[in-house]
Amino acid sequence: MKIYDDKHIKNVVFVGAHNSGKTTLSETMLFEAGLINRRGTVETQNTVSDYHEIEHERGTSVFATPLHTEWRNYKINIIDTPGLDDFVGEIISSIRVADTIVTVLNAQHGVEIGTEIIWNYITTYSKPTLFVINQIDHMNANFENAFKGIKSLVGNHAVIIQYPLKINGAQCIIDVLKMKCYKFSPEGGKPEKLPIPHDQKERATKLHNELVEKAAENDEELLELFFEKGTLNEDEMRVGIKAGMLNHELFPVFCVSALNDMGTGRLMGFIDNVAPAASDLKPEQTLEGEVLVRKKEAPTALFIFKTVYQPSLGQISFFKVKSGEVKVNDKLVNSRNGETEILNHLYIMDGKKREAVSKLEVGDIGATLKLKNTETNDTLHEAGKSITIKPIKYPDSRTRKSVSAVKKNEEEKLSEALKKIHSQDPTVVIEFSKELKQLILGCQGELHLATINWILTNVYGIEAKFEPPKIAYRETIQRSSNANYRHKKQSGGAGQFAQVHLKIEPWFEGMPEPEGFNIRGKEEVDLVWGGKLVFYNCIVGGVIDIRYLPSIKKGILEVMESGPLTGSYIRDIRVMVYDGKMHSVDSNDIAFKIAGAHAFREAFLNAKPKLLEPIQELTVKVPEEMVGSVMTDLQSRRSIIQGIDSIDQYQILKCTVPQAELYGYSTNLRSLTQGKATFNSAFSAFKAVPSNVQDTLVKN
């Protein structure tokens, strides 16, 4: 295969809402370029991109799939991404390595909630972006409405390059950059080039002039040229459009029918001639604080943006060459762990098909097999100088479940499988909760969870069960209480003896020191589970030797690790040990630990104990017409609305909700709003549970 340099490599990622036609568009581009001789369809399950069994079962993209095509002496690397935000990790990693984002819209629906979610990630990375309005030949297509949606998303930076038109029943596209009319046969393919119809001249000229002005605004030399002669030629406009895209201040809008191959070739030509390449992007800083040199002669650095496990091949690592060039059998160092990896194979991947290559140059995207100590987000670089590419930041989990193997002897096998799934998809988070004694899986939603379960069952042969995770409650007290406990044990020889008197009180930041005690020492313990234990030595007259106080505190802390109400952690208490007794022979550390624990437990139960529950800050973005049903549902979950904001046609609900009430919220919200609402949540604080809820929890 021909080796391309960074000026002739264009890396694009197709993003967009579910069913916008990204997979069909990528298939058509491969067909147009002659890389495949027959186009597959999503329905017949034979596209190059959607090749996984689970994608065939679901009839939708689940994974981001790298592809490539060659068009007029340029190489276009394409990454086809899923449209559902449950698989946002696949979308983010693809955006991270792309040079241009192609946002695909369904002409019937225009800008959808999925489009808006993805747009937020595009703006995070400020990547050059163009919009493609697809399915223009559908009977319900509405180009004008779709363009209005784009303008509401990006403002007046959106600029029409093409718009659709029907002439005597034939689908046409008016191109205001080239000032041509492309007329397509019902079968699509290569169009007939015609002059712009007379009745479209005024509109096309107006849009052309707007495009000229937008192009000129982004380059000082072009602006001077524009003022001088009042217009720009096509080549000059290309320069200005590229500059605007790089500045994130110009977003070209195209139209196609991917299914019927209308406008695809023209889109590919624009990607070749105008869309930015890797060499055009702004300089990138490494974690070491140095500017990454994007040159063939620079030290080699690869960024691993995706990992896949295939039963027949093992681990496949997808990378982008960020600097230098990589050749077969190169030895590169992993900047995270210092391990050396040998790249025994280099491939260009098109779905499941792989093509071996001898080398890849800066800007290109490729894959290698069976790296031993390398994961997604790692950097591999030449020995001698450390280079670390800034890692991708993935969103927090929105759904959490406890996971366990149905067959207990498969727990270890399950753990290993989940580690591999996490390495493929970092939005899958696995952690063992010592507090809850559960393996907790975090993911992006119920559909994401169903995909994880499918992989466990069909790839790893493990039957797993998913259940609501236990809630990490806390226990505390509401009033002060005194208690004493005498521990005495005699069984021949030296016995055990200790007596402890103590008082406990609720602790809060800034409270005055306790009154009525002779304070001889104070220790503040920041508890690992949050909150504090403040421990006072108030012993007078030496009734308890100071050397036994750490044992008393240890006994108290053991009780605080498993509270008397529900076995939850105890927090925010202060303890004054003020009296007691000891024996010159029988007293020891164990005796005082036991006495301290029993005294604390008794005092705790008499101090009006209270359960605290974790409260989440929840932000829900919902269409205006659906606010009522969403708020009714939130109120049923014991939520407190903190405020409501408006953005365009959406309402932003900000509220606090007990974590225990959020189980299944992702699925319920999707059902209530037909998938048009989104949410995120974060831990806020612990607050007291209602008395009736506490009674139920304590009984259980």
Secondary structure, 3 states (H helix, E strand, C coil): CCCCCHHHEEEEEEECCCCCCHHHHHHHHHHHCCCCCCCCCCCCCCCCCCCCHHHHHHCCCCCCEEEEEEECCEEEEEEECCCCHHHHHHHHHHHHHCCEEEEEEECCCECCHHHHHHHHHHHHHCCCEEEEEECCCCCCCCHHHHHHHHHHHHHHHEEECEEEEEECCEEEEEECCCCEEEECCCCCCCCEEECCCHHHHHHHHHHHHHHHHHHHHCCHHHHHHHHHHCCCCHHHHHHHHHHHHHCCCCEEEEECECCCCECHHHHHHHHHHCCCCHHHCCCCECCCCCECCCCCCCCCEEEEEEEEEECCCEEEEEEEEEECEEECCCEEEECCCCCEEECCCCEEEECCEEEECCEEECCCEEEEECCCCCCCCCEEECCCCCCCCCCCCCCCCCEEEEEEECCHHHHHHHHHHHHHHHHHCCCCEEEEECCCCEEEEEECCHHHHHHHHHHHHHCCCCCEEEECCCCCCEEEECCCEEEEEEEEECCCCCCEEEEEEEEEEECCCCCCCCCCCCCCEEEEEECCCCCEEEEEECCCCCCCCHHHHHHHHHHHHHHHCCCCCCCCEECCEEEEEEEEECCCCCCCHHHHHHHHHHHHHHHHHCCCEEEEEEEEEEEEEEEHHHHHHHHHHHHHCCCEEEEEEEECCEEEEEEEEEHHHCCCHHHHHHHHHCCCCEEEEEEEEEEECCHHHHHHHHHC
